[in-house]
């Protein structure tokens, strides 16, 4: 499942963030970052996958 989250964080950052933290502040931050340029959203989503526990 971790590999799926990592791949989604790279190709669809908001989906990767959602799978990791659900509908939370981090999810909405990720959507904004993705809309601002893509790469910031990818970095944030990967950070969430590697540092945050589900919940």
C-alpha positions as protocol buffer text, in pm:
chain_id: "A"
residue {
  index: 1
  type: UNK
  ca { x: 0 y: 0 z: 0 }
}
residue {
  index: 2
  type: UNK
  ca { x: 292 y: 238 z: 67 }
}
residue {
  index: 3
  type: UNK
  ca { x: 408 y: 207 z: -295 }
}
residue {
  index: 4
  type: UNK
  ca { x: 59 y: 300 z: -417 }
}
residue {
  index: 5
  type: UNK
  ca { x: 56 y: 606 z: -190 }
}
residue {
  index: 6
  type: UNK
  ca { x: 399 y: 714 z: -314 }
}
residue {
  index: 7
  type: UNK
  ca { x: 298 y: 678 z: -679 }
}
residue {
  index: 8
  type: UNK
  ca { x: -26 y: 867 z: -621 }
}
residue {
  index: 9
  type: UNK
  ca { x: 164 y: 1139 z: -434 }
}
residue {
  index: 10
  type: UNK
  ca { x: 382 y: 1185 z: -743 }
}
residue {
  index: 11
  type: UNK
  ca { x: 116 y: 1167 z: -1015 }
}
residue {
  index: 12
  type: UNK
  ca { x: -199 y: 1284 z: -829 }
}
residue {
  index: 13
  type: UNK
  ca { x: -80 y: 1469 z: -517 }
}
residue {
  index: 14
  type: UNK
  ca { x: -424 y: 1549 z: -368 }
}
residue {
  index: 15
  type: UNK
  ca { x: -526 y: 1183 z: -391 }
}
residue {
  index: 16
  type: UNK
  ca { x: -205 y: 1073 z: -220 }
}
residue {
  index: 17
  type: UNK
  ca { x: -259 y: 1332 z: 52 }
}
residue {
  index: 18
  type: UNK
  ca { x: -622 y: 1225 z: 96 }
}
residue {
  index: 19
  type: UNK
  ca { x: -527 y: 859 z: 136 }
}
residue {
  index: 20
  type: UNK
  ca { x: -274 y: 954 z: 401 }
}
residue {
  index: 21
  type: UNK
  ca { x: -457 y: 1216 z: 611 }
}
residue {
  index: 22
  type: UNK
  ca { x: -819 y: 1214 z: 490 }
}
residue {
  index: 23
  type: UNK
  ca { x: -1016 y: 1537 z: 465 }
}
residue {
  index: 24
  type: UNK
  ca { x: -804 y: 1758 z: 686 }
}
residue {
  index: 25
  type: UNK
  ca { x: -615 y: 2085 z: 670 }
}
residue {
  index: 26
  type: UNK
  ca { x: -320 y: 1910 z: 505 }
}
residue {
  index: 27
  type: UNK
  ca { x: -547 y: 1785 z: 225 }
}
residue {
  index: 28
  type: UNK
  ca { x: -668 y: 2138 z: 147 }
}
residue {
  index: 29
  type: UNK
  ca { x: -316 y: 2278 z: 168 }
}
residue {
  index: 30
  type: UNK
  ca { x: -209 y: 2015 z: -82 }
}
residue {
  index: 31
  type: UNK
  ca { x: -484 y: 2113 z: -325 }
}
residue {
  index: 32
  type: UNK
  ca { x: -376 y: 2478 z: -308 }
}
residue {
  index: 33
  type: UNK
  ca { x: -9 y: 2388 z: -354 }
}
residue {
  index: 34
  type: UNK
  ca { x: -91 y: 2164 z: -649 }
}
residue {
  index: 35
  type: UNK
  ca { x: -291 y: 2443 z: -813 }
}
residue {
  index: 36
  type: UNK
  ca { x: -3 y: 2686 z: -760 }
}
residue {
  index: 37
  type: UNK
  ca { x: 237 y: 2487 z: -971 }
}
residue {
  index: 38
  type: UNK
  ca { x: 223 y: 2112 z: -926 }
}
residue {
  index: 39
  type: UNK
  ca { x: 572 y: 2050 z: -790 }
}
residue {
  index: 40
  type: UNK
  ca { x: 496 y: 2205 z: -447 }
}
residue {
  index: 41
  type: UNK
  ca { x: 193 y: 1975 z: -424 }
}
residue {
  index: 42
  type: UNK
  ca { x: 405 y: 1671 z: -508 }
}
residue {
  index: 43
  type: UNK
  ca { x: 664 y: 1764 z: -246 }
}
residue {
  index: 44
  type: UNK
  ca { x: 396 y: 1819 z: 19 }
}
residue {
  index: 45
  type: UNK
  ca { x: 217 y: 1493 z: -65 }
}
residue {
  index: 46
  type: UNK
  ca { x: 543 y: 1296 z: -46 }
}
residue {
  index: 47
  type: UNK
  ca { x: 623 y: 1464 z: 285 }
}
residue {
  index: 48
  type: UNK
  ca { x: 282 y: 1356 z: 417 }
}
residue {
  index: 49
  type: UNK
  ca { x: 330 y: 997 z: 302 }
}
residue {
  index: 50
  type: UNK
  ca { x: 676 y: 969 z: 457 }
}
residue {
  index: 51
  type: UNK
  ca { x: 609 y: 1150 z: 787 }
}
residue {
  index: 52
  type: UNK
  ca { x: 240 y: 1133 z: 883 }
}
residue {
  index: 53
  type: UNK
  ca { x: 61 y: 832 z: 1020 }
}
residue {
  index: 54
  type: UNK
  ca { x: -284 y: 748 z: 887 }
}
residue {
  index: 55
  type: UNK
  ca { x: -553 y: 930 z: 1078 }
}
